[in-house]
Amino acid sequence: MQTIKQKISISPIRGFDVWISTFIDKSKYEIVHMSIHQKDIREKYAKKVYWEWCCPLKICVAMGEQVVVEKDVKKVFGLGIQTCHYPFVLGNVEKWIDKDFEYYPIESPNLCMDSSMIYYFSKQLRKALPEINLISFFIKTPLGLYRTYLSHKMYKIYLKNLPLTNDSKKTKLIYENYNKKLIEIDGYRKSTKIFDEFVKKCSDSRVRDKPKHKILLTGDFSLFIMEFFLFEIDIFLAKNGIEIVQPFSPFSSMILVKYSAAMKKAKIMLKNTFSCKFNKIKTRDRFVVENITLAQIIKGLEEDVDGIIYIKPLMCTPCDNISYILKKENHFNLPFVEINYDEHSWINGIMTRLEAFINIVNERK
């Protein structure tokens, strides 16, 4: 007699979902994937979220609410970010959903895979899955790190390959399917096999050797943890022959995120911009989002990009701080466009501005 598997969902955060799935017993639990791009999710769910000032919060709630209501998911793993200047914007979605389920937010005070995140993760994982103990957790941790590395590498390959194919939409579907496969399997050998298959698929689909332009896409932190929920900007840019540059992703290693040369420069720039003789800011503590965003930009400039697209939600203090620095530094002497959005943003208007920006890049090139 076949046992009924309990359903679990993981917030679709690049690398984060693969990391958590490593510790889940697939014979006991079914992993239900959350969807970002379905239009009806945003229209149908997250109605309890107060006011309309935080679109990323609504997206987080809507994704969770859909799998809980429509697919009877009982446990949801998410990310608890306490570094936002607004109250817990990407934190506990449980209070917004009127249905019984268990939510396990994993804290990431420094937005990277460091000892504090691993501690919170171990604590929440053992709480959610009683069969997990400390010994089994530490035995599987190296495999989890390896699979997370493969997930990040797959995404880098995907971004590089996207503008080099004739059908970018098909390429994206291939990437998403292989990422799901990586979530659903276990082991070093199977994970490596999935990765190798994906690399071969990408290689076979190329029809061009290089993109027309490289553009640094940066800004709103949710852009990196939930991809592109406004519209598929990756597809839009790829159709214009543009490769998206994202030098590193949060939730990669703390060495890459916290201790890189770009991060050191970002902290100095942030301190010099906002400090005065009356207030010497400390660039650790609550400026984590600004540090990572600015480091992302500084690192991206090393890749000889042709322009910067900066996307941020309205009324977001960390993103406004970075916007101020970008303007003060004259956008680092590159073609630049800043896109502000909320849930009422007209996608056609955003696309028109991006098209104008692409024309400027073409003329300058």
Summary of the structure (lengths in Angstrom):
residues: 365
radius of gyration: 20.4
end to end distance: 65.5
largest distance: 72.7
contacts: 1166
relative contact order: 0.12
helix: 53%
strand: 13%
